[in-house]
Amino acid sequence: MNASRLERALWTVASLLVLLGVALLRTAPDAAAASAPIVLGPAPALPTADSLLDALAESVEENLFRPERAGFDASKTPAPPALGRPLPASRPQLTLRGLVGGPPWDLLIEGIPGRDGAAVLRVGQTVNGYRVRAVRRDTVIVAGPDTTWKLTLRRQ
């Protein structure tokens, strides 16, 4: 197919699309004629200054938060839902048990909450909110939810 035939075909398709758009616009209902009339009801009565002062005096006299208010029992109120995962009651005792391999190093870390025994981790991995940030010769930096540990490999 040469360039002139392709150009004529494209112009034909564009012309047909324009004609189709014009036909659709002519058959579309008029938006103003199709909408139903809006009927407004009577305006609500505005409070008067006297009614506002009476309501204020009543709310001051009737303390809504008094302990002896009928129907309120603090022991029966449900606890608010926990946001996210709860933090451990005490900080865990993390221990670096070993460095295995070579770059990248595999680490053996004990004491991570929710894990039994030692966890095998690498730099950048996260387990239960505890992330291995860096490894140096015999030291590992672990970041937890509320603190950062610098763990040192103990020589025997």
C-alpha positions in Angstrom: 0.0 0.0 0.0 1.5 3.3 -1.0 1.5 6.5 1.0 -1.3 8.2 -1.0 -3.7 5.3 -0.5 -2.9 5.2 3.2 -3.5 8.9 3.5 -6.9 8.6 1.7 -8.0 5.8 4.0 -7.1 7.7 7.1 -9.0 10.8 5.8 -12.0 8.6 5.1 -12.0 7.1 8.6 -11.6 10.5 10.2 -14.5 11.9 8.1 -16.8 9.0 9.1 -16.0 9.5 12.8 -16.9 13.2 12.5 -20.2 12.4 10.8 -20.9 9.8 13.5 -20.2 12.3 16.3 -22.5 14.9 14.7 -25.3 12.3 14.3 -25.0 11.3 18.0 -25.1 14.9 19.1 -28.3 15.6 17.1 -30.1 12.6 18.6 -28.9 13.2 22.2 -31.7 14.6 24.5 -31.4 18.2 25.6 -30.0 18.3 29.2 -32.1 21.3 30.2 -35.3 19.8 28.9 -34.7 16.4 30.4 -34.1 17.6 34.0 -37.0 17.7 36.4 -37.9 21.0 38.0 -36.5 21.5 41.5 -39.1 22.2 44.1 -37.9 23.8 47.3 -39.8 23.3 50.6 -40.2 25.8 53.4 -36.9 26.9 55.0 -36.2 25.4 58.4 -36.8 27.6 61.3 -33.6 29.2 62.7 -33.0 29.0 66.5 -33.6 32.2 68.4 -31.1 33.7 70.9 -33.4 32.7 73.8 -33.6 29.0 72.7 -29.8 28.9 72.3 -29.2 30.4 75.8 -31.7 27.9 77.3 -29.9 25.0 75.6 -26.6 26.2 76.9 -27.8 26.6 80.5 -29.3 23.1 80.4 -26.1 21.5 79.1 -24.0 23.3 81.8 -26.4 22.2 84.6 -26.6 18.6 83.3 -23.0 17.4 83.2 -23.1 14.7 80.5 -19.8 13.2 81.7 -20.6 12.8 85.4 -19.7 9.4 86.8 -23.1 8.7 88.3 -24.9 9.2 85.0 -27.4 6.4 84.5 -26.4 3.7 82.0 -22.7 4.3 82.0 -20.4 1.6 83.2 -16.7 2.0 82.3 -16.0 -1.7 82.9 -18.6 -2.6 80.2 -17.1 -0.4 77.5 -15.2 -2.4 74.8 -11.5 -1.8 74.4 -10.5 0.2 71.3 -9.1 -1.9 68.5 -5.4 -2.3 68.4 -3.7 -0.3 65.6 -1.1 -2.4 63.8 0.7 -5.1 65.6 1.3 -4.5 69.4 4.8 -3.8 70.6 6.3 -6.4 72.8 6.0 -5.7 76.6 9.8 -5.6 77.0 12.7 -5.3 74.6 13.9 -8.7 73.3 17.4 -9.9 74.1 18.9 -10.3 70.6 22.1 -12.3 70.3 24.4 -12.7 67.3 25.3 -16.4 67.2 27.3 -16.5 64.0 28.3 -15.1 60.6 28.3 -17.6 57.8 29.8 -17.4 54.3 31.2 -14.4 52.6 29.7 -11.4 51.0 26.7 -11.5 51.2 26.9 -12.7 54.8 24.3 -15.0 56.4 23.6 -14.1 60.0 22.4 -16.3 62.8 20.4 -14.1 65.3 18.6 -15.5 68.3 15.9 -13.8 70.4 13.6 -12.4 67.7 10.1 -12.4 69.0 7.8 -14.9 67.2 10.8 -17.0 66.1 12.0 -20.2 67.8 15.8 -20.6 67.8 18.1 -18.7 65.5 16.9 -16.9 62.4 19.1 -16.9 59.3 19.0 -13.5 57.8 20.9 -11.3 55.3 21.3 -7.5 55.1 18.0 -5.8 54.2 15.8 -8.7 55.3 13.0 -8.1 57.9 11.5 -10.6 60.3 8.6 -9.6 62.6 9.5 -5.9 62.3 13.3 -6.5 63.0 15.4 -5.4 60.0 19.1 -6.2 59.5 20.6 -2.8 58.4 24.4 -3.5 58.2 27.1 -6.1 58.7 30.6 -5.2 59.5 33.6 -7.5 60.4 32.1 -8.9 63.6 29.2 -6.5 64.2 25.6 -6.5 63.0 23.2 -3.5 63.2 19.5 -4.6 63.7 16.7 -2.0 63.8 13.5 -2.9 65.7 10.2 -1.0 66.1 11.5 1.2 68.8 15.3 0.7 69.1 18.4 -0.2 67.2 20.8 -3.0 68.4 24.5 -3.2 67.7 25.2 -6.9 68.1 28.8 -8.2 68.4 30.0 -11.7 67.7 31.5 -13.1 70.9 34.7 -15.1 70.6 35.1 -18.3 72.5 
